[in-house]
Amino acid sequence: MKIMVAIKRVVDYAVKIRVKPDKTGVETNNVKMSMNPFCEIALEEALRVKELGLASEVIAVSMGPAQCVDTLRTGLAMGADRGIHIETQTSLYPLSVAKIIKALVDVEKPGLLILGKQAIDDDCNQTGQMVAGLLNWPQGTFASKVVLDKEKQIATVDREVDGGLETLCLDLPAVITTDLRLNQPRYATLPNIMKAKSKVIKKFTPQELNVEIKSDLEVVEVTEPPKRKAGVIVSSVDELIDKLKNEAHVI
């Protein structure tokens, strides 16, 4: 069984985000980029499944400009067997990404598709659900535990919901999106980093996959959130109640 994992190149989580002067987006030039943390978790889970002997191959997929190859190399250094790069300069929104993944699934025929539940740049949390709908595959989102049964061809997924944990039993092939508590991603070792340089990365364009890239969304303006005012220390409960009632108007 093949496992396909989608990974996204995003601004590193430790970088302070800056809005462009023309307010068309966030600044990405000369900014450290890295693999989306939720995608790292998805890739780690796929590698663990393979190490248990339940999968034969892990394929990492990334979409975007040529620099995405660096992110794919990181995935290959972690242990993915090969990579696929969908090269495009166009901004990709969740539905377009889902359509591209569906087209790749039709080509590669994986038995399991694992994605991060969301990306830390747009926080959409939509791609996994959309691609499951397009493929008509069962889905387990926000997975905190995944157990595969190769003989029965099912995946048991514990997922986090508001009331606690929900357990789903999915027939394979299926789509799973990963939550933070699923695992702790491994670091790429130096030997694996060297090996990753010789691993295959196949390139496609959306046009070659017969996918039309278009969006129903338009970014009108990007602005920074308003800066928080300094807090106030009050001397008594009565003063706190007075401020909440007469200044904040919340009681």
Disulfide bonds with the S-S distance in Angstrom:
none
